Amino acid sequence: MTFDSRNMMFATLSNGVKMPMLGHGVYQVSQDDCERCVRDALEVGYRHIDTAQSYYNEEQVGTAIAASGIDRGETFLTSKVWLEHFGEGATRASVEESLRKLKTDYIDLMLLHQPFGDVFGAWRDLVELYGEGKVRAIGISNFYADRMVEFCEFNDVKPMVNQMERHPLNQNSELMEWEKGYGIVSEAWAPFGEGRGGLFGNHVLVDIAASHDKTTAQVMLRWNLQRGVAVIPKSVHRERMVENLDVFDFELTNEQMSAIAALDTKTSSFFSHADPKMVQWFAQMVEERKAKLRGSGN
Ligand SMILES: NC(=O)c1ccc[n+]([C@@H]2O[C@H](COP(=O)([O-])OP(=O)(O)OC[C@H]3O[C@@H](n4cnc5c(N)ncnc54)[C@H](OP(=O)(O)O)[C@@H]3O)[C@@H](O)[C@H]2O)c1
């Protein structure tokens, strides 16, 4: 792990690419709000933006980055390939579309968003795009240990990042050991669990926050960073963006790290990707989207 002059922590991916360990997520940020949010995030100091094809706001992210005046080399841009674009040819076409929408020649990190469907075909396209320099790093998301190990064992090029739900109530700590074994950097989506399960008011976190004169949001981010996990909190509020970035001037004690570790329920606050009904739900959703695309002639 390294630090820059603004005290940002960086993870070094297995191919040497440096990724800011704290970024700004834009899931569930409307197209109307997104350009302003990314502009605010860049102005207050974020240099890592996390979007996805399925968030339908890549265009607004691209506009904000292009208009920011910040050197493209200083920003780290993540996007994700959505399920209906999995498969050889389709994945390439979708990444080229993402590049157009994001108004850039390269994406810093492109992830396979979900572990379902033709992930191997999709990966072959990503590996090619990586070789061509159109993406600087490639990875996966929502791959639990069994699927991740299978994916690593049956591909020559290993994923560089695995983006997973990771917050105090669902920590995915055992998975981190497997990730380490394949040189994969662990990243947290929903680092606050979107506030579910009363996380912002959790009394263990409230007490720890008070001892550092920090907020529970800051404690949750610091805890993940201290255990080596990159975080991409979402907020549409500029003052919260500032708050969420202000986590590099304090350190949790070993006791505090252990107290947070003890909050783990090992259960998703959202849904399990291993639930067969959810797999069916994803498959049906892809079919519906494909049918809609055929209907619109796209
Ligand atoms: N790979 C995947 O499958 C996947 C899935 C989900 C998310 N993600 C990525 O991870 C990012 C973060 O996850 P997320 O958006 O689901 O949830 P999150 O970051 O855990 O939580 C966001 C929620 O917390 C609130 N919040 C933010 N900062 C706060 C603060 N300092 N104090 C109090 N409340 C605060 C936000 O409200 P306001 O916006 O009103 O401030 C919002 O309601 C996403 O934006 C996306 O980029 C990836």
The ligand as a Gaussian input file, in Angstrom:
#p B3LYP/6-31G(d) Opt

LIG

0 1
 N      -20.737000      -4.440000      -7.772000
 C      -21.958000      -4.401000      -7.306000
 O      -22.772000      -5.329000      -7.484000
 C      -22.399000      -3.200000      -6.533000
 C      -23.590000      -3.237000      -5.791000
 C      -23.956000      -2.109000      -5.058000
 C      -23.127000      -0.982000      -5.062000
 N      -21.975000      -0.960000      -5.806000
 C      -21.085000       0.226000      -5.814000
 O      -20.783000       0.573000      -4.461000
 C      -21.162000       1.925000      -4.223000
 C      -21.594000       2.113000      -2.783000
 O      -22.659000       1.237000      -2.448000
 P      -24.147000       1.726000      -2.211000
 O      -24.371000       2.982000      -2.953000
 O      -25.044000       0.609000      -2.509000
 O      -24.268000       1.962000      -0.637000
 P      -23.424000       2.654000       0.540000
 O      -22.298000       3.468000       0.000000
 O      -23.154000       1.611000       1.547000
 O      -24.510000       3.608000       1.185000
 C      -25.053000       4.702000       0.517000
 C      -26.098000       5.316000       1.450000
 O      -25.479000       5.900000       2.597000
 C      -25.828000       7.278000       2.698000
 N      -24.622000       7.982000       3.163000
 C      -23.474000       8.176000       2.486000
 N      -22.571000       8.807000       3.253000
 C      -23.158000       9.019000       4.449000
 C      -22.728000       9.637000       5.648000
 N      -21.494000      10.130000       5.772000
 N      -23.614000       9.691000       6.683000
 C      -24.849000       9.179000       6.568000
 N      -25.328000       8.580000       5.445000
 C      -24.477000       8.506000       4.393000
 C      -26.246000       7.677000       1.297000
 O      -27.196000       8.717000       1.354000
 P      -27.065000      10.062000       0.441000
 O      -26.711000       9.650000      -0.951000
 O      -28.441000      10.643000       0.568000
 O      -26.014000      10.887000       1.107000
 C      -26.897000       6.398000       0.782000
 O      -28.223000       6.295000       1.262000
 C      -22.294000       2.151000      -5.247000
 O      -22.603000       3.503000      -5.443000
 C      -21.727000       1.455000      -6.451000
 O      -20.763000       2.265000      -7.101000
 C      -21.608000      -2.060000      -6.532000

